[in-house]
């Protein structure tokens, strides 16, 4: 596999952190997994590819919905996350297949899949037009794409609260405008142009706003493991006292999202729909 910055990121501490946070993230983003799985006809004889499948929540939900008639394959660049997904499939006795690969470069058989799905996996390609062209080639004629991507940071204040609160205390890695990352698909017209350029047709990009929740107890774990703050807290220059100061700052920063024992926010996303000609 090509050793890209994304490969290094997701096969290192970031990938391990997502494995550690699997239960938390499954709970947080369960409504979005439901959106993707519910759009697949129950018992359909479909071959589905889940791009950027992570630890497998969406793949397992779709495989369960398809039953023995169809099959879901999950692909992710992160070996630690794929190991976790395989273990979950074995434990649940669900017949999903998981593949460690870079979806934009992997040689999928042409016309293999009836549907390509993704929950927050398509924003991390370093060559997105190449990636979407390859995925279109892997889709049968008139097969479909159904992906969920974040809109902009301004519409998702929960997702940047931790780094804004920690900025006075930590040296945080900058977000690269226009580069691979969480908000890379913020501009609707740019995403539509990308899909057109990569050969997709019947393109629809629709706002999708979904209420997501975690427990208050999970909030500290979320901040400490994930995103720019989680990455910075793993740094060698962060001692126990600084870590405690950063995490203490989160109680005030996240107060607008906390109601009793529940943390609730709106995931402001795009639902991407397209068809292979």
KANORBEL-V829375 format. One record per residue. N is the residue number from 1. RES is the residue in one small letter. D_CENTER is the distance of its C-alpha to the mean C-alpha in Angstrom with 2 decimals. Layout:
n=(N	N)
res=(RES	RES)
d_center=(D_CENTER	D_CENTER)
//
This chain:
n=(1	2	3	4	5	6	7	8	9	10	11	12	13	14	15	16	17	18	19	20	21	22	23	24	25	26	27	28	29	30	31	32	33	34	35	36	37	38	39	40	41	42	43	44	45	46	47	48	49	50	51	52	53	54	55	56	57	58	59	60	61	62	63	64	65	66	67	68	69	70	71	72	73	74	75	76	77	78	79	80	81	82	83	84	85	86	87	88	89	90	91	92	93	94	95	96	97	98	99	100	101	102	103	104	105	106	107	108	109	110	111	112	113	114	115	116	117	118	119	120	121	122	123	124	125	126	127	128	129	130	131	132	133	134	135	136	137	138	139	140	141	142	143	144	145	146	147	148	149	150	151	152	153	154	155	156	157	158	159	160	161	162	163	164	165	166	167	168	169	170	171	172	173	174	175	176	177	178	179	180	181	182	183	184	185	186	187	188	189	190	191	192	193	194	195	196	197	198	199	200	201	202	203	204	205	206	207	208	209	210	211	212	213	214	215	216	217	218	219	220	221	222	223	224	225	226	227	228	229	230	231	232	233	234	235	236	237	238	239	240	241	242	243	244	245	246	247	248	249	250	251	252	253	254	255	256	257	258	259	260	261	262	263	264	265	266	267	268	269	270	271	272	273	274	275	276	277)
res=(x	x	x	x	x	x	x	x	x	x	x	x	x	x	x	x	x	x	x	x	x	x	x	x	x	x	x	x	x	x	x	x	x	x	x	x	x	x	x	x	x	x	x	x	x	x	x	x	x	x	x	x	x	x	x	x	x	x	x	x	x	x	x	x	x	x	x	x	x	x	x	x	x	x	x	x	x	x	x	x	x	x	x	x	x	x	x	x	x	x	x	x	x	x	x	x	x	x	x	x	x	x	x	x	x	x	x	x	x	x	x	x	x	x	x	x	x	x	x	x	x	x	x	x	x	x	x	x	x	x	x	x	x	x	x	x	x	x	x	x	x	x	x	x	x	x	x	x	x	x	x	x	x	x	x	x	x	x	x	x	x	x	x	x	x	x	x	x	x	x	x	x	x	x	x	x	x	x	x	x	x	x	x	x	x	x	x	x	x	x	x	x	x	x	x	x	x	x	x	x	x	x	x	x	x	x	x	x	x	x	x	x	x	x	x	x	x	x	x	x	x	x	x	x	x	x	x	x	x	x	x	x	x	x	x	x	x	x	x	x	x	x	x	x	x	x	x	x	x	x	x	x	x	x	x	x	x	x	x	x	x	x	x	x	x	x	x	x	x	x	x	x	x	x	x	x	x)
d_center=(20.40	20.65	20.28	18.17	16.98	13.33	14.86	16.85	14.18	11.86	15.10	16.74	16.56	12.94	11.96	14.79	13.77	10.47	12.90	15.32	13.10	11.96	14.41	13.66	9.91	10.91	13.56	11.81	9.32	11.92	13.19	10.20	10.37	14.03	13.81	12.44	14.79	17.71	17.80	18.69	22.44	23.46	25.34	24.61	25.52	22.29	20.42	16.67	14.10	10.44	8.81	6.28	7.19	7.11	10.01	10.51	10.52	9.95	12.16	14.72	14.99	15.62	17.95	19.81	20.29	21.58	23.92	26.21	26.50	23.21	20.53	16.79	15.61	12.27	11.83	10.15	11.95	12.03	15.20	14.99	11.82	13.48	16.65	15.27	13.96	17.42	19.20	17.61	18.58	22.03	22.52	21.70	23.66	21.05	21.54	18.13	18.04	15.59	15.96	15.41	15.40	14.28	13.61	15.44	18.45	18.74	21.78	20.67	23.82	24.61	24.28	22.72	20.10	20.74	17.23	13.98	10.91	7.19	4.73	2.84	4.18	7.57	8.24	9.01	11.94	15.23	17.12	15.16	18.37	19.11	15.73	16.05	19.71	19.10	16.78	19.48	22.09	20.46	20.64	24.04	26.17	25.08	21.83	18.88	15.41	13.27	9.87	8.30	7.80	9.18	12.93	14.95	15.39	18.70	17.32	14.88	17.46	15.96	13.15	16.02	18.69	18.53	18.99	21.71	23.49	23.34	24.34	28.07	27.70	25.29	24.88	21.23	19.57	19.55	16.70	17.74	18.34	17.41	15.77	12.36	10.13	8.34	11.23	12.24	12.40	14.43	17.59	17.99	20.97	19.46	16.59	19.35	21.52	18.94	18.63	22.43	23.02	21.01	23.13	21.37	23.57	23.77	20.87	19.87	17.42	17.76	16.86	14.95	15.66	14.75	16.33	14.34	16.33	16.80	20.24	22.06	22.54	18.83	18.52	20.29	18.22	14.98	16.75	18.38	15.47	12.49	12.28	15.46	17.77	16.63	17.00	20.38	21.59	21.38	23.79	27.41	28.96	27.53	30.12	30.22	31.94	29.47	26.52	28.39	29.08	25.49	24.36	27.46	26.58	23.46	25.69	27.18	24.14	22.11	25.28	24.56	21.60	23.63	26.00	27.78	25.52	22.46	19.87	18.69	16.78	15.73	12.24	13.58	11.55	12.73	13.03	13.80	16.59	18.74	21.27	22.52	26.21)
//
